């Protein structure tokens, strides 16, 4: 066991080191100059090019200065100065430019470099949640600033980028994710090192604010560690796999410390957990696609090193988003099935070792009605990981309003038929509402 | 049973095995020597094709009739990106919502940001609407680096083509003469077309128009149009009744008769504005491939100018 952990670490290290040794310009490595004369010529050429670029820039600035002054000039001179655009002559003499427009400064590129300097992209997403109604089994607070997620993202060097998401609750702080991604590995490998949400199913990979619901499905809470889920420190390796035509296949293998919420717990260093994921994707039409996944996770649970929890999952997503109306209409159907096999001691018979087999699933659908409104629904059903005789079920209706791309207001009605014992249930009727706001850098939309 | 499982190193070391497995399937090489180019948008693809000729194989991620701000980063693009030698992007944060994850996940070192195979076309173009002073989202989804719809000025098309020519020559120095010749031919054709376009648009110089989104500042400036308002109250914010009423008032005062709309926006509000003001709604294509007949960069301007001309003639 130990040797293999060492071996895998060694292999990972080697591949990273190899990537950094590789020339950063694998496309066409320039041949070294034959002699110093050539090198000098090249340097001179380069200088001339740079100077020419600068002259062009200065010219444009001059032109711009002249143009901004031109309204005060006599009319004939205006036409002369705008000679490169004779057709604009009429426009220039028209009264005042539209006041609403941004200043018409001009540049030939280059702005991006100056404007951003070397600061990472910083964003903060606020997630405020309120709950009303009746739930005696798993009550949540009436009003809470559930999470303020700080995102810091940057390219580290020619070989890597890094992403960190620090989640501030009302009282505590949690590093939700912080990892470096090595983008220049050989063999088409992608390696992430750090703490990250594991690629187990779909919902486990999605941050709270990007979910199509306010809460997480019952199956996530009962079997896959709840809100935090399988989120652990370790190595995350993935690669595209050879696939039949029109299919996209990706395999991931992840080696984690073994601590994830209440699912996995490492009592010893050797108690690592592993996650494997296989994703198959296919475009059915230009607007419709199918996304399938199989996942496996294995780790030790809170009872000690001799007690394992094995999780299996299958997920399917069907998306429809017409390209011409992408901002107005879309539809998504998703279902995830999770099987849990948890080693534990029998509650009934002392010292009897047993494995609890529990199953859970959810199905959800969301439809974007227009640019601002989305309706959705979700059906939940899940056993309890520790007592498979207990099965919860429920459903939700969700309505989302988007004032802009950077804020979101959502309401969710949730009904739960929650098991308190194998034969007794408690019904929960709740109304949840959520306000989300995004500050700072424009993040990518999850897919 | 349990002891065997915990001692079984096979499962626990799955990641190292996967690594070995992955190394056994290296990315397949290519027989021909064509440069595989991926572009963010169809316009860049068209320009790259003009310069690259039969020495390149070009494909665009976004389609011409798609809003380039909102493209789904589908895994099917990943395969193509993973094999690309050159990625040409519009830049100025136009693709910020979808391209960065595609680039990272492509696990293709050649096209990572800053690598030799990453080309930001905005570096060569003349950029308008660079905000000065404080930038906040009270202004909507503003582009703090300037307006990214710069390719709709043929002069910028030429500048981008030059940039692409330099990049391709750098990548295949043996074919530099070929690319130079293709660029010269492109420049000549563009200058000829430019004369026609200017001649067609000359009668309408200074005409006031309203556009849906701020997609047309470069186009308007080049062809002498005067954009006086927008259907969107702010970039990326859907039309509001109050703004629409104000816009109708402004259009009546200024006698604006043409509303230019991109193909991916809803026509409901533009149509109702048109009814109130007697203006016509004209759906212009901001990108190559927006309609079947728009097969290249030249046809893009042919199409838009013909449509505009018709709209101006109808309303005068």
Interface residues (C-beta under 8 A of the other chain):
Chain A: X1 X3 X4 X5 X7 X8 X11 X12 X15 X19 X22 X24 X25 X26 X27 X28 X60 X85 X87 X88 X89 X90 X91 X94 X98 X100 X101 X102 X103 X104 X105 X106 X107 X108 X109 X110 X111 X112 X115 X155 X158 X159 X161 X181 X183 X184 X185 X186 X187 X188 X189 X190 X235 X237 X238 X239 X240 X241 X242 X248 X250 X251 X253 X254 X255 X272 X274 X276 X279 X281 X282 X283 X286 X289 X291 X298 X305 X306 X308 X319 X321 X323 X324 X325 X326 X327 X328 X343 X353 X371 X372 X404 X405 X406 X442 X443 X444 X445 X447
Chain B: X2 X3 X5 X6 X7 X9 X11 X12 X13 X14 X15 X16 X17 X18 X19 X20 X22 X23 X25 X26 X27 X63 X65 X66 X67 X70 X71 X72 X73 X74 X75 X76 X78 X79 X82 X85 X86 X91 X92 X93 X96 X97 X98 X99 X100 X101 X104 X105 X107 X108 X109 X110 X112 X113 X114 X115 X116 X117 X120 X122 X123 X124 X125 X126 X127 X128 X129 X130 X131 X132 X137 X140 X141 X144 X145 X146 X147 X159 X170 X171 X172 X173 X198 X201 X202 X205 X206 X217 X221 X222 X223 X224 X226 X227 X228 X229 X230 X236 X237 X238 X263 X264 X266
